[in-house]
Amino acid sequence: MLFAIEIDRSSGKSITAQVYKAVKQIIVSGNLAVGKRLPSSRTLADELDISRTTAIAVFERLASEGLIVSRTGSGSFVSAAAEAQRPRARLVVENERPATTKLADLIEQASPKFFQRLAHPQKLRAFITGLPDYDAFPLAVWSRLTAKHWRQPRDTILGYSDPNGLTSLRQAIAEHLRASRGIACDAEQIFIVNGAQQAFDLIGRVLLNPGDPVWFENPGAIGARNSFIACGASMVPVPVDAEGLSVEAGLRLSPRFRLAFVTPAHQHPTGVEMSLRRRAQLLGAANEQDAWIIEDDYDGEFRYDGRPLPTLKSADHAERVIYVGTFSKSMFPSLRLGFYIAPKPLVPVFQRVSGAFLQGVPASIQAVLAAFINEGHFATHLRRMREIYRQRHEAFRDAAEKRLGGLLDFSPSTAGFHVVGKFVQPHHREEEVQEAAAAAGLIVSPISRFCIDPVATKGLVLGISAIDQRAIRKGVEILASVLEKPA
């Protein structure tokens, strides 16, 4: 049986891996009884036409797993431990019925309302949204700090982390926010989570009952919207204009709202900045209705015409605003690390929730990030990325003026990772353009993707942060050719 093993020499899998897998399957299946002697490595190598080194490596791996034992002068034998890995007799249950797909009522009702997020391709290309420039991240610095962390005593680095977040990281974030975003908060108000999405989920579960009205920007962020839908919230699509979310419209649509979700620094996806007048109106409405506000500051660090704008949280004196931040945009997505600032009255509540069922973000990632911030690398990285993204905005603007005039109308963009172009020609249809662009190798997002209710404005959201100037110019040329095709 061993000599009949077939080897695919064109396979991407190594010969060692193929032979090991085949021999293990023969042993575990029971076709070789416990105590059965295996051929020598030399014999196996000759019969399978493989090197003896490969045969020895297979036997050593099987021995390391306890499937075979070697006896000096006698050879290798199937061990008694192999019996434990063999399939047991199937348990027969009378009147067995296939499982149903019945879900919990809340998810059963919510899942048809979910909006699907785009899968990110392995290879970045124009005009993927929401991703930073990977090549510009200082991996050498990050690697050095990571290695330094793992050289600490084992009892320091191998245990469970604080479910609320590593103290050193919470302190570092608090100091950074105070200096760069104008937010004065205590470190204990900051909770570290596995990305902003987990923050939205936790906040929704703590503060929302099924049916509670939630003001949500329309168009608006897809991930946060899905979290509140999963909590059973009644989503209230509030229109966005040149000043941001329309508080007056929100009060008309649902005056007794429980929570409002906003992206005031750089509205997602339209890019408008919420005016000071609107911010005051929103804070006043929340105070009047005893409601909460979630401020998603997903890319507020990236403004290219001066200092980043003050946050809504910095003007919140009534403790109504829950500020959510992420390092997926400022650092890299696989970090999977975000945070939220709980208003002081909610700190004990979120501490109980975190302590009850969260194990927290891996302490190693938190410790390295804390060092990255405290040693000044984060501030340096942000300054560098602002300049890189500013140049890409300018490159896109220049290329768009030459090739997309009369096809897309772009509002001035001085912040963030993307731009929004509104269709000029009445015959352009979002889905048709998206499909044609995809066939030409581009990724574009229709504005309608971000809408709960349809909006009058039709056009495209184009990401320009993840690709360089050359790719931007080439992408603009391709997009222009797509839009120039007759209807």
Order of alpha helices (4+ residues) and beta strands (2+ residues): alpha-beta-alpha-alpha-beta-beta-alpha-alpha-alpha-alpha-beta-alpha-beta-alpha-beta-beta-alpha-beta-alpha-beta-beta-beta-alpha-alpha-alpha-beta-beta-alpha-beta-beta-alpha
